C-alpha cells in the first residue's frame, strides 16, 4: 500500500464540517531554467495587479473565504487579528504595501494561487520530513521550528497543526506559518501542496484553484502531479 502523505484526523473533520481541501503531490521536480523562473515571476506580478484592482477598498474581513478562516481560528482558540491565515497575510501585504516579493519559483506559484482565490496554500517540501502529516489538534508536547525566525517553539494545546507521527510540527495555527524543514525552495525535489477552504459553497473555489495549480506546475516543471479532494464526505487521506 502506498504510504499516505496527508491525513485529517476524525475530530478535525467533525469540528470543521465546511472544510474542503485540494491536495497535490509532485515528484522529481527538475531545477528550473532562469527563463522559466522569469516567466513565473512575470505571471505572479501580473496576478498581483489583477487582485489589487479586484479587491479595491473592500476590507479583507469581508471576503468570505478569509472571514471563514477567522472563524475557524477563533474556534480553536486563536485571535485571528493577532495571527492571520496565510492567505489573509499575503493579501494584507499586497493591499498595504503594494506588492508581494518574489521568494522562489514554488513559493511564487503558491502565492499566486493563494491571492487569486483568497485561500491558504501550503507548498510543503517532502525532502526533509517524514510523512504522513496529520492535521490534528496539538497536545502541547510537539516541536516546531519557525520559518520566520528559526525559533524552536511548542504549539499551544488545542491549536490545529500539521504534525509527523513523532510530534514534529510543520504548520502552526493550521495555515499561519510553516516550519523551516517543510519550506519549499528552488532545490525541492518532492512537493506536497495543500489548498484549503472553510467558507460555504467552497467546492468550486477549491476545485478551480487545484486545476490552476496543476496547470502552473505542469507548465513550469513539465511533470504530472497527482491530486485529490479531501474533507467531510470526500475522504480524509491523500496518498499521492
URFENHU-V979186 format. One record per residue. N is the residue number from 1. SS is DSSP state (H for helix, E for strand, C for the rest). PHI is phi in whole degrees, 0 to 359 (NA if undefined). NEAR is the number of other C-alpha atoms within 12 Angstrom. Layout:
BEGIN
n: {N N}
ss: {SS SS}
phi: {PHI PHI}
near: {NEAR NEAR}
END
This chain:
BEGIN
n: {1 2 3 4 5 6 7 8 9 10 11 12 13 14 15 16 17 18 19 20 21 22 23 24 25 26 27 28 29 30 31 32 33 34 35 36 37 38 39 40 41 42 43 44 45 46 47 48 49 50 51 52 53 54 55 56 57 58 59 60 61 62 63 64 65 66 67 68 69 70 71 72 73 74 75 76 77 78 79 80 81 82 83 84 85 86 87 88 89 90 91 92 93 94 95 96 97 98 99 100 101 102 103 104 105 106 107 108 109 110 111 112 113 114 115 116 117 118 119 120 121 122 123 124 125 126 127 128 129 130 131 132 133 134 135 136 137 138 139 140 141 142 143 144 145 146 147 148 149 150 151 152 153 154 155 156 157 158 159 160 161 162 163 164 165 166 167 168 169 170 171 172 173 174 175 176 177 178 179 180 181 182 183 184 185 186 187 188 189 190 191 192 193 194 195 196 197 198 199 200 201 202 203 204 205 206 207 208 209 210 211 212 213 214 215 216 217 218 219 220 221 222 223 224 225 226 227 228 229 230 231 232 233 234 235 236 237 238 239 240}
ss: {C C C C C E E E C H H H H H H C C C C E E E E E E E C C C C C C C H H H H H H H H H H H H H H H H H H H H H H C C C C H H H C H H H H H H H H H H H H C C C C C C C C C C H H H H H H H H H H H H C C C C C C C H H H H H H H H H H H H H C C E E E E E E C C C C C C C E E E E E C C C C C E E E E C C C C C E E C C C C C C E E E E C C C C E E E E E C C C C E E E C C C E C C C C C C C E E E E E E E C C C C C H H H H H H H H H H H H H H H H H H H C C C C E E E E E E C C C E C E E C C}
phi: {NA 294 296 298 261 212 221 270 287 304 290 294 295 287 283 233 293 274 300 227 222 255 239 224 241 232 243 55 291 280 284 284 285 304 295 295 295 300 294 298 301 297 298 294 296 296 296 300 296 297 292 301 295 295 286 56 264 295 299 299 294 265 281 307 293 288 300 295 292 301 296 295 300 300 296 255 88 244 285 285 270 266 235 266 301 302 294 293 298 297 290 295 300 296 281 270 261 99 200 243 295 287 245 199 303 292 295 297 297 299 292 300 293 298 285 298 251 55 233 290 235 252 258 254 286 268 295 242 233 243 295 279 265 255 276 207 280 291 264 100 240 277 235 216 250 292 293 293 235 76 288 275 228 243 303 289 303 97 285 276 227 257 228 286 301 278 93 286 260 241 208 258 48 64 227 268 205 267 276 300 293 269 291 287 224 297 262 300 258 233 233 242 243 241 234 235 219 231 279 301 56 272 307 296 298 293 298 293 295 297 297 296 297 300 299 295 293 294 298 280 247 65 252 244 284 262 216 198 250 234 143 305 85 248 130 242 222 238 264 73}
near: {5 11 14 21 37 40 33 39 27 20 20 31 27 16 21 33 24 27 35 40 45 42 42 44 35 36 25 20 29 23 22 25 14 14 13 23 27 19 21 32 28 20 26 34 26 20 28 36 23 21 30 29 16 20 24 17 15 16 18 32 25 17 24 24 36 38 27 34 43 37 25 34 32 24 21 26 21 27 19 27 20 15 24 33 43 38 41 40 33 39 40 29 21 32 26 18 14 19 24 30 20 24 20 27 37 42 36 38 44 46 45 45 44 44 42 38 41 44 45 45 45 44 43 42 37 36 23 22 29 27 34 29 36 33 42 38 34 34 19 22 20 30 29 35 25 26 22 18 13 15 13 18 23 26 33 23 20 26 34 39 41 44 41 31 21 18 28 36 45 50 46 44 43 48 41 37 38 36 39 30 28 37 36 36 30 25 21 30 25 34 41 45 45 46 47 46 46 36 30 20 17 29 27 19 30 39 29 23 39 39 25 25 42 33 22 31 38 22 20 30 30 19 24 22 29 27 32 30 38 35 36 24 17 19 22 31 31 32 25 30}
END
